[in-house]
Amino acid sequence: MPLAEAPVVVLDTETTGLSPALGHRVIEIAALRFQGWQETGRLSVLVNPGRPIDPGATRVHGLVDRDVAGAPSFGDVVGRLQPILQGAIIVAHNASFDAGFLAQEYAIASRMGACPPVLPNPWLCTLQLARRHFHFDRNDLRTVAYRLGVSQSRAHRALNDAYTTAAVFQRMVRELEKRGLSTVGDLLHAQGGPVYMPSATSAPLPPPLANAITGGKQVRIRYVTEGGRETIRLISPLYTTTQGSARYLVAYCHLRHAQRTFRLDRILEAELSE
């Protein structure tokens, strides 16, 4: 399909940190839908992640916990996102980053019936296109936009970065068309192949924890903290991850009133709670 005929959604997220595998979550999402470079839809919304924002992330995007305290959860906003993404090619700068975070958010929201567990849309990545075809001295979004003559507003907020990425992508497409690359397939091949949202990874769990995740239930655990102290926690499990050789359970902790990450080998007992 010629790119001019394809629906395109340019997407950007801001997050609590760098790794969904360590329990970091989306706190802001912006999605711009285009048809023939005419904007036909837009979503820009803050999201309550249910956990604190890391100070390092705040230094990048400027968002703090109080900014998202009253925001809806991802499960509450995904119904507005789905129609914008429907049938579109998704474009992002560093697409694997945004796709990885959305994979975890979709997996969590899908258990509440809010959305499918994974998006089938292929992603185009302006970072990969920059690396493979433009050979700038640096390939962060700010530098790429500057080199392509794209004017920029405030960096590292989702909507501003989405508009910057859209302008970058449009200029890249014009240049690549001069090289005979004009279809969706051409561009997917030019970036080294399509990017897809990964399926959320999971680790094997004892039955009480597995049942709590699939059934959206609470579970009471006896847990050994990093300092070696035993504690009883009432948690609502969200998903499991593996980081290096360690396996983790990401869950909402009702004692701390926030999302926490628990090492599975430190959970001594688990019992479903009424």
N, C-alpha and C positions, 0 to 999 in steps of 0.2 A: 504494500500500500504506500503511495506517495505520502510523505510526512504531512504535507499540507492538507490531506484529507483525513488524517488520523486525529482522534481526540487525544490531547496531551494534558496531563496534570503535573504541574511543577510543585514539589512538596519539600517542606523543611520542618524539622523538629528541633526543639530545645529540650534538654534532659537534666536529670538530677546529677548525672555523672557520666562516665564513659562506657560502662559495661552493664548490659542487661543481665549478664550471667551473675553479677554480684548484687542484683536487686535494684539497679537504677531504673528509673521510669521516665516516661515522657511528661513534660510539664507545659509544653506549648506546641501547637501544630498549626501549620498554615498550608493550604492547598489551593492552587489556582488552576482552573480548568480552561483550556484554550481549544478553539477549533479554527484552523487557518489563521492563527496568531490573534484571533479576537477572543477576549476573555468572556467566557460564558458561565462561569461559576466561581465562587470563592468561599473559603472557610478559614477563619483565623480565630483561635480560641485558646485560652489558658486551661490547663488540666491539673486537677488535684492529684498528685502522685501517691498520696497516702504515706509518705516518708519524707524525711528532711532532704533539703537540697545541699549537696556538698559545697563547701566554701570555694573550692577550685572551679566548680561549674558556675557559681555566682559571679566569680571574677570574669568569666567569659561573657555571659549573657545578661548579667545584672539583676536577675530575678532572685528573690528571697522567699522564704517560707510564707510570709504574710501575703505575698502577691497571689499565691495560689490557694490559700487556705479556704476561701469561699468558692473556688472554681468547681465545676462538675468533674466527676471521674471520667476516664476514657470510655468506659462502658456507656456513660450517659451521652457522650458526644459522637460516638462512632456511627450512630444512625444518621447523623448529618454529614459525616464524611463519606459514607458508602455511595450515595448517589453521585457525588463528585468524581469518585474514582471509577465508577462503573464503565467497563469497556475501554479504559484509557491506557496509553503508555504513560508510566510514571517517570518523571525526570527529577533527579536530585544531584547535588554536589556531594560526592562520597555516598553513593546510593546504598552501599552495603551497611553503613552506619544506621541510616534511617530505617532501612528494611529490617535490620536486626532488632531495633527497638520496637518497631510496629509488630514484628512477629510475636514478641512476648505480650504486648498489649492485646493483640487479637486473640491469642491463646487464652488469656485471662477473661476477656470480655465474652468469648464464645461460650464459656461454661455457664454464663448467665443467659445465653440465648440472644445476646445483643448483636452478634455478627458471626460470619463463618470463621473457622479456626485459622484460615490462611488466605491471603490474597493471591489470585492467579496471575495478576498483571505483570508483564515484563517491565523492568526498570532500565532506563538509560542514565548513564552517569557522566556528568560534565567533567568530573575529576579524571576519569579514565580517558575521556576524549582529549582532554588537555595534555595528559601525559603521553598519549600515543601519537598525537597529530599536531600539537602546537608547540611543544618544547620551550615553554617559558622557564625562567630561572627558578620560579616557585609556582606551585599549583594550588595554593589555598584560594578560596573564592575571592578574597579581596584583590590578590595579585592578578588572577586571571581576568577579573572584571576590568581592572586598570589597564592591563595589556590589550584588551579588546575594545577599550574606549567606552566602557559602560559606566555611566554615572551611578554613584552609590549613596545610600542614606545610612542610617544607623546600622552598624553591623551586629550580627549575632542576636537578632530577634527574628522569630520565624517568618513573619510576613515580609519584613524588609529583605531578608535573605532569599525568600522565595521569588520576589520580584527581581532581585539581582540575578539569581540563577536563571530565571526565564529570559532575561535580556542577554545573558551570556550564551545560553543555549541557542537563541535565535541567531546570534552573530556567528556562532560555531557552525550552525546549519548552513548559513549563507556561504561560508568559506568552504565547507565540505562539498556543497553542491557544485562548486567550481571544479572539484576533483572527481565529479561523477557519482557522488554519494547522495542520493536523493530520496530513497525509500526508507521505511522503518527498518527493514531487514539490513539495508546497507549500514545504517548507523549502529544497529546492534552488533553487526560483524566488526565494524570499525572500532568499537570499544573493547573487543575481545570476546564477545558473546553476551547474551542477555543476563541481567541480574534478576534473581527472583527472591521474594521474601522467603527466608528459611523456615522450615517447620521448627517449632519450639522444641528444644531438647529437653529430655527428662531422664531422671535416674530412677532405678527401681526403689520402691518404698514399701515399708511394712503396711499391712492392710489398713490399720486405722488412719494412717496419713494419706494413703491412696484414696480411701473412701471419702475422707474429708475434702480432698481436692475435687474429685469428680462430683460429689454431692453438695459442695458448697457449705460444708459443716465446720463446726469448731471442734478442736481437739485439745486435750490437756496433756502437756508433755512435762517430763522431768528431764532437765537439761543441765549440763555442766558448762559453765561459762568459761571464757578464755582464761580467767584467773583461777579456775579449778573449783569454783563454788557451785554447789547444786542449787537449782531454783525450779519452781513450778510455774509454768506459763500456760495461759489459755491463748491459743492462736487460731487464726483462720488461714490455712495453707493456700498459697497461690500457685507456685510452680517449683520445680527442682532444676538445679543446674550443676554443671561440673566445671571447676576451675582448677587447672593443673591436675593434681591427683586427689583433690578433695571434692566431696559432693556436698551440696548445700540445699537447704529448703528455704525458700523465700515465703514469708508469711506475714500477715497482719498480727501484731502482738497487742492483745487487749490490755496488758499491764502498762505498756509504754504508749498506747494509743497511737501507734505508728508502725509502718512496715519495718521488719527486721529480717536479717539473714542468719540462719542457724546451720551449723555444721551437722550433717546427719550422723556422723560417728559420735557426737556428743549428746544425742538424744537417747536417754537411757530407757524411757518408757513413753508410750503414747496411748491415749484412750479417748475415744469419741466422747464428746460432751453433749449432754442433753440441753 
